[in-house]
Amino acid sequence: MLILAIFSLMTAVAFPAIKITPLLLTRVTSIAIFYAAALSFNGTYIQAIGSGVGIYSGLFQVTSVSQSFDGFIFLVGAIILLGWAPVTNKVLGQVQSVFTALPTIPEYPLIILFTTCGASFLISSADLISMYLSIELQSFAVYILASLYRESESATSAGLKYFLIGGLGSRLILLGSALVYAYTGLTDLESIFSLLSVGSLNNLTEGLGPCIIGLIITVMGFLLKIAAAPFHNWAPDVYDGTPTIVTTWLTIMPKISILIFLLELQSGLSFSGASLTLMFDGVSFDVWKNLLLMCSLLSLIIGTVVGLAQYRIKRLFAYSTISHVGFLLLALGINSEESIESFLFYLVQYTITNLNAFLVLLAFGYIINLSKKSTDIQFIVDLKGQFRSNPLLGLALTVSLFSMAGVPPLIGFFGKQMILYSATHRGYYFLSLIAIVVSVISASYYLKIIRIIHFEESDREGGGSPTTSTELKLTNVHSFTIATLTMVIALYVFKPSILLNSTILLALTLFNL
């Protein structure tokens, strides 16, 4: 469906006689992605998918997890596109800027479709070649998206930095894949795992040791792309420099596809009986698990402690994202049935909560209209007194922040509770204690934003432009999206069975129970 949409939009853009506005192209793209999501969810009813179906000569492996998260990725991507719709007012031309308007280039929907296709291909990849081509298809489109606003110096700088660091991650993935192929002669992941399950792994220089090094380098490249500590330094600068709607895409879409791919990579290792365990003087060392758990520990600490010093809101959200990645890697590293269930649940709730917070932040930027140059919210203090001016938006952002902090009975609390339960149940008491402490500490900077929104007086009361403050309104679609996501976050406790049962069933398919 997405391939058909790409060719259709390419044809429509290529004809100069056909005048299609960027807004119309964006809405058509959103409808196409919604339809692709519906087709993906319908595909989960195919019985053969439960055990996995290889397609295109084994380059891709379609499973229940990949098919379900295909639909989820399409659904989230279509919702993010809805946020591009500008505010409606009769003087929009007077306040339009490079950060408020829709992109003026008609190729923008094509960029979105390409990066969505890359994400969809990645989570179904079962070969080193398809893996690398998928991550590059997704990454190149995201690089263009990050530097889309050519008139903005900060966006151009952030896009260039993202391109250079993302290129480093891609080179690591390519280097690791080359090492694996050089020492095995294979590109099919299932065959590589089967070879590892029967080979001897006594050290890193003999036998299949270099193959393990290649796989670890590949995983490090993926960890760099999701900004897991200690590979996180690029994320705050890039998130802060790009416009808010682009930051929303960067902080959600690549992480879903890469984390699901790492999950399926780990399940492939476990299913085939392969192990990345080295033996040193009779002592075993699991390289895969210790890499994930070490990155989890560093992400939890760095994302929380450094976030305390931030006064720019998107940099704060960047460090908050790093902390959330720490929770996800903790669940992934434990690799039990309970932890994988909590991993899937946490990934879904993180996506919903983050998406709602950024859509509200985008709405505040549209409504406040900070200046004629940019209506992006840059600083936390820009949100002073917004609960009095826009009580519903202030309440929606408060609910999202409380959920990120893990305050019951919001959906974020249940995500953290499930991960901590699975960690303590498996004996990871130290990591569980660290996760609890950083959750309490991180609540302080979420509460700081809430205090500024609700209890501090706005510096612009009476001094702003009357036209922009009274006539700017959000589109109905944007408002409805924020209201729906807020209700999902707040009212999940009354109907938890839908999401819980889905994650339990997906975890069971991975463990073949």
N, C-alpha and C positions, 0 to 999 in steps of 0.2 A: 504493500500500500504506500509506504513512504517513497519507494523507488518510483512508483507511478506519479506520486505528487511532485517529486523532484523534476521529472521530465515534463510534466504539465506546466509547472512554474517556469522552467527554463524556456519552454516554448512561448509562454505568455509574455515573459520579459523580453524575448528576442524580437517580437514584433513591435516596432515603434508606433505603428498606427493604432495599436490597442492601448488606450490610456487607462491603466489600472493604478490606483493610488497605493502607496505603501501600506496604509491602514487596511485596505481591502485585501491586499496580499497576505498581511499578517493574520487577518481573521480567517481567510481561506485555509492558510497553513494550520491554524489552530483546530479548525474543523477536521482537516485531514488527519492530524495527529490523534484527535479524539476518536475518530473512526478506526484508526490503527490500534488504539488501545482496546476498543471493543472487540476487534478481531483477535487480538492476543488473548484476552480473557476467555473468549469462546474456544480458543485452541486448547485451553487447559482441560477441557472435557474429553479430549482424545485419550483413549485408554493407554495407547502405546507410549505416550509421553512420560508416563510414570516411571518407566525404566530407562528412558532416554532414547532418542532417535538421532542417529548420525545422518547428516545431509552433506551434499557437495563433497563426496568422497572422504568423509570423515573430518573435513575442515571445521565443521560446526556440530555441536551436540546439543540438541534441544531437549531440555528436561522440564520438570514441573517448576523448579525454581527459576530457571531462565525465562520460561514462558510467562510466569506470573509477574516477574519483575520487568519483563518487556512491557507488559500492559501498564505497570505502575510508572515506569519511566515515561511512557507516552502520555499518561494522564497528567503527571507533574509538569512535563514540558509544555503541554497545552495550557495548563493553568498559568505557568510563568508568562507565556505569550499574552495572556489576557491583561497582564499588568502593563503592557506597552501602550494600551489605549490611553490617550492623553485626557486631561481634565477637560470638561466641557464648560466653556464660557464664551461670551460674545466678544471679548477683548483678548482672545488667546494669542493673537498675533503680537500684541504689545508685550507679553511676558514670556513668549517662547524663547527657549535657549537651547544650547547643544545638549543639555541634560534632561529637558522636559519633553521635547517633541519625539514623535516616532522617527526612526531612521529614514533619511530622505533617499536612501539607495534602495531600489527594488530588489536587489540581490539578498537583502537581509533574511527573508524567509528561507532562501536556499541554504544560507549558512546554518540556520537552525535545523533544517532537515538533515543536512550532512552530519552535524554533530550528534543528532539524535540517532541517525543510522549507525554511526560509529559506536555509540553506547550500546545499542541493541545487538550489534555484531559481537562486541567484546564479551558480553556475558554468556554468549553461546559458543565462544571460541574453544576448539579442542585441538588446536595445532599451533605451533610456534609462529608459522607464517600468518595465519588468520588472526592470531593474537596481536602481532605487531602491526599489521595493516589496519586492524580495527582501532587500536589505540591511537595510531597516527591520523586516521580519518576523523576521529573525535577531537584530537588535540589541535590539528591545524585549523579546524573550524572554530574552536574556542579561542585560539590566538587571534584570529580575525575579529571575532566578536569582542574580545577585550580591547582592541584598538580601533573599534568601529567609529568612535567620535574623533575624527581627525583634527577638528578645530580645538580640541581640549588637550593642553600640554600634559596634564596629569594622566589622562587616559592613554595617550600615546606612550608616555614613559612606562606606565604599568603594563601595557600590552607588549612593549619590547622586553621588559624584564620577565614577563610570563613566558614569552617566546624563548628566551635564552635558557631560563631554568627548566622549562618544559622540554626543550631540546636536550638538555643534560639528562633528564629522566628517560627520554626516548633512547638516548645513546646507551644508557645503562641497560635498558631492556634488550636492546640489540646486541650488546656485548655479551650479556648473559645467555641469550639465545644462541649466539655463535659458539660459545664455549660448550653448551649442551650438545649442539649438533656436531661439533668437532670431535667430541669424545664418545658419542653414541651413534652418529650417522642417522639419527632419527629426528623428525620434527613433530610427529604425532605424540601428544601428551600421554595418552593411555599406554602407548608402547614404551615411552620413557619411564613411566611409573612401574611398568611390569619389569623392565630391566633393573631398576633400582631395588625392586623387591627381592631379587635373587642374587644381586651383586654384593660383594664384601666392601664394607666401608670402614677401614681401619684408620686411614688418615686422609688428608686433603691432597696429597701429591701422587698417590698411587690408585690404580683401579678407577673407580667411578668418583673419586674425590673431586676432580675438576668439574664434573657434571653437577655435583652439589654446589660448588662455588658459582657455577653459571646460574643455577636456579635461584640462589640467594641474591645474586646481583640483579637478576630480573625482578625479584620481589622488592628489592630496595628501590629500583626505578619506579615501581608502582607506588610504594610508600612516599616517595618524593612527590609524585603527582597528586596525592591526597593530602599533602602537607602534614604528615605525621612527624613528630619530633624524633630525631634531631634534624629532619629534612624540611623544616617548617619556615625558615627565615624569609622566604619569598612571599608567603601568603599575606601577611598584614599589609605590605606595601602594595601588592597587586589589588587586594580587595578594597583598600582605601582609595586607590587612584582611579579605579574604573567607576562608571556610573552605577547607581544602586541596582538598577534592573539587570545589568550585566553581572554585578556581584552576586545577585540572587542565583543566576545560572551557574556561575563558577563554584559557589559554595555547596551546591546540591547535586547537579547532574553528573559531573565526572566522578564524584565520590560514590554514588549509588552503583554505577557500572563497574568501577574498579574493585570495590569491596565485595560485590557479588562474584566477580571473577576470581578473586582471592579465595572466597568461600568454596567455589567449585573446584579450584585448584587443590585446596586442602582436602576436600572430600574425595577427589580422585586419588590423592596419595593414600588416604586411609582405606579406601575401597580396594585398591590393588595390593594392599599390604606393604607398600613401599614406606620407607622411613628415612628421614634425613638425620639419622642419629649416628654420631661418631663415637668410637671407643678409644679412650686414652687410659692405658694402664688399668684396664678393667672398669673404668668409670665411663658411663654413657653420657652423651651430651646431645640433646635434641636441638639442632641448629634452627629449624623452622620455628618451633615453639618459643625458644628463648629470644629469637629476633623479634617476634611479634610482642612478647611480653615486655621486653626492654623498651621497644618503641611505645608501648602502651603506658609504661611507667613514666617515661620522659614526657609524653604528650599530656598526661594528666597533670604533672607538676608544672611544666612550662606554660601550658595553656591557661592554667589558673593563676599562678604567681605573677607572670608578666602581664596578664590581663588586668590586674589590679591597678597598674600605673597608667592605663590608657584613658585618654580624654576624647579621642576621636571615636565615634560610635562604630564605624565599620572596622576599624582596627580591633576594637573590643570584641566585636562579633567574630573576627578572624581567630582571635585567641580562644574564644568560646568554642568555635568549631574544632580547633586543635584538641581541646579538652574532650569534646564529644567523640572525636576520632580515637582518643585514648580508651574510652569505654568500649567502643566497637572492637578495637584490637584486643582488648582484654578478653572479651567474649569469644573472639575468633581464635585466640591463642589457647584457650582452655580446651576447646574442641570436644565438648561432650554434647549429648543430646539437649540437655537443659541450656547450655551456653549458646548453642546454635539457634535454638528457639528464641532466646533473649536477644541474640544478635539481630535476627530478622525483625523482631518486634521493635528493637531500639532504632534500627535503620529507618523503619517506616515512621515512627513517631518523631525522630529527629528531622526527617524531611518535611513532615507536616508542620511542625513547630517553627522551623527555620523559614519555611516558605511564607507562613503567615506573618512572622515578624518582619521580614523584608518587604512584603507587600504593604504592611502598615507603615513602615518607614518610607517607602516610596510615596504612599498617599500623603504623609505629613510633608514630604518635600514638595509635592504638587500644591498643597493647600497653603503652607506657610509662605512659599515664594520668597526665600531668603534674600535674593538679590536678582538683578536682571541678568547676571552672568551665569548663575547656576542655582537651581532649586533642589539640588541634592542636600540631604542632611549630612553635615560634615562633623559637627561637634555634639556631644551629649547635651551641652547647655542650650543648644538650639531648640530642645524639646520642652523648655521651661513653660509651665502653666498650660500645656496643651490639653489637659483633661478638662479644664474649664471651657476652652474654645471648641474642642472636638471630643466630647466625653466618650462616644462610642469607639472612636479610633484609639483613644487613650486606654480604654478598658480592654480592647482587643490586644494591644501591645503588652499590657500588664499581664494578661492571661498567658500570652506566649512566653514572657520572661519568667513568670512563676513556673511554667512547665519546664523551661530549660534548667531552672534551678532545682527541679525535682520536688516541688511542693505538692503534697497530696491535696485533693484527689485528682489532680490533673494527669494527663497521659504520660508526661515526662517522668513523674514519680514512679509509675509502674515499670517503665523501661529501665531505670536505674536499679529499682528493687529486684527485678528479675536477673540482671547481670550480677549484682552483689550476692544474691542467693546462690546462683550457679557457681560463683567463685569460691564462696565459703564452703559449699557442699563438696567441692573438689580439693579443699585444703589450701587454697591460695589466700591465707589470712592476711599476709602483709600487704598484698596488692589490694585486697578488699578494704583494709584500714586506710590505705592511701587514698583510694577512691572515695571513701566516706568523708575524709578530712577535706579533700579538694572540693567536694560537692558543697560542703558547708562554707568553705572560703569563697567559692565562686558565687555563692548566693549574695555576697556583699556587693559585687559590682552590678548584678542584676537589680538589687534593691536600690542602688544609687540612681539608676535610670528611672525606676518607678518613683522614687522620692522627687526627682526633678520634674517628672511629668505631672505629679499630683499636688505637690505641696509648695513648689516655688513659683513666684510671680514671673510672668513673661516680661522680658525687657522691651517688647514691641507693642505693648498695649497702648492703643491710641496713637502710636507713631507710625504704623504701617500704612501702606497704600490702601485706601478704602475699596478701590476697585478690585484689587486682587484678593483682599480678605473676605469680601462679601459675595463675589460673583463666581469664584472658583469652586467647582463641584466635581466630585469623582464620577466616573461613569457608573452606570448601574451594574455592569458586569464585574468591575473592580470591587465595588461595595459588596455585592452578593458573594464573591469569592472569599473576601475577608470574613464575612459573617459566617459562612459555612465552615471554614477552617477553624474559626474560634469556637464554634459549637462542637466540632469534633474533639478539640483539645479539652474543652471544659466538661462535656457530657459523656465522655468515653466511659466513665465509671458506671453509668446506668445500662450500657449495652456493650460489655467487653467481649462477648463471645465471638463476634464476627472476626475481629482481628486476631484474637488469641487462637481460635480454632484454625485459622488459615496458617499462622506461623507454626503451630504444632504439626500440622499435616505436612508442611514443606520440610520441617526438620526431620520428620519420620521418613520421608522419601530419600533424604540424604543418607540416613543411617540404615536404609533397607529393612526397616522393621515392619 
